[in-house]
């Protein structure tokens, strides 16, 4: 199964999502989007395919969101995309793309919706110890 994760290794949610994908026995294509941001069309498609608005895909915390005035409701999607492309830290993370769908995986277990259900056979806990999958791999 081809899986792509738009990943920030400094983000715990992104690390947990990547670990869940690997726990399913899948080695994804990892795109460190801060180093290699997607192009405009690719970013717009990821957001659209995830069922989000551009505004919903913007990360506010730990970004220049406020300084750039991105909370202005008059800004268009094109203007918001411009800001995300100029400052990739504004792209919320992690986005995951699989043949079963595209999701913004916040929380990380949202990735389970787009991975094969039979891929999990044992328990999985996040970095903080929170159990996501039970001992038989069932979703908790």
Steps between C-alpha positions, in 0.01 A plus 500: 500500500638839401482742793637853522534690827571873508711485812665730751739292715484764775124438544386222736172451313690461175746252659211297646322494164816381324546231765140380452553472123817300556322288764261403218801361312506786250811703425361832377655766287596762758487859378658736750288787377703767683799401284305403189161671499235389253419722204183707487291248305619208713428685825156610380420141393611353834283747690200443270539120508511511880161677493636816659488865415831676451439689825447169686838377372697791644696449818480794739704386801875556475475676164495857364119470458415799722786720382394446139139593580370167369202513734348764268180336366527710182808305385433270206606138472761611247646749747505238774672251267756769413577539871527122550739470206712791622501366858459117490482491882143626446404166340329294767640153548514221436306449181495138382400386152410135429289324236227492766493877547675811625489623859643766722599258775423704809472297718750252364256208515296668222746321269328171590203610284715489185711190569386139445308381806670159487849655518504507879556187704634631829496789743630848430562785742588859418822660627316618812378147576139549385371170357357533149474131410424213735705184526323344198544817294141617544433872513432626850 
